């Protein structure tokens, strides 16, 4: 298990290094999908049956606020997901199976024109469609 490093600690200096937080962080980092909080909880419970759901949810929130993982809000009724990939990228959501795929951000984000004074801080883009697996069915 990879522990929170000094670099991570410098990035999130208010975090107290706990075994449960390390477990949640490493669980997200080890999952190749974009897991929901419930999926992270189920994976953590397999490793340590004493960790509560509230602990997992609280640590996911804290780790995402501190920038160690990324919270990805999905449209519609899809639950929020968590991403270990912190490089600039967008997401594609399969409308059939719910799979989330990373989309590399090639070049600059298009210039956005707002109808009123607004200072954008970030852009979240989710492309809706059908993944290759589902389109081949």
Phi, psi and omega in degrees: 000132178277126180275161174297124185274172176300323178298315177297319182295320178296323180292328183230065190297340180278350182287132171270130184283107179243158179298319180294319179295317177300318181295316179296313180300312181292329177295313178299315181295334182272346183270124183282345178271186174254087189288150170281169177300321180296319178294321176296316179302313180298319179292321178294318181299328178292332180271325181212102183292355182265355181277128183277161177299319180299321178296316180296311182298316180298317181289325175299316179298313180296314181297324179287321177296327181275355176083015179274336171221170182243128174274128182245113178276127181259149180288162176070221184265006179293137177289156174302150179239167180234142187228132176275342182280108184264000177288153180299121177197167179245186182226150173243136182243122177284123181286349182264308184254348179086003179298142178246130184240137175289141177237116179298141176272104181266115179077195182282151173288140180305149177295128181258135179247120181262148181284349177214173181299122183204132178253102180290136178255332178200165179231128174246124180237127175237119179269126181264140179178204180237129181288166181301320180298314182288326182288340179272356181283000000 
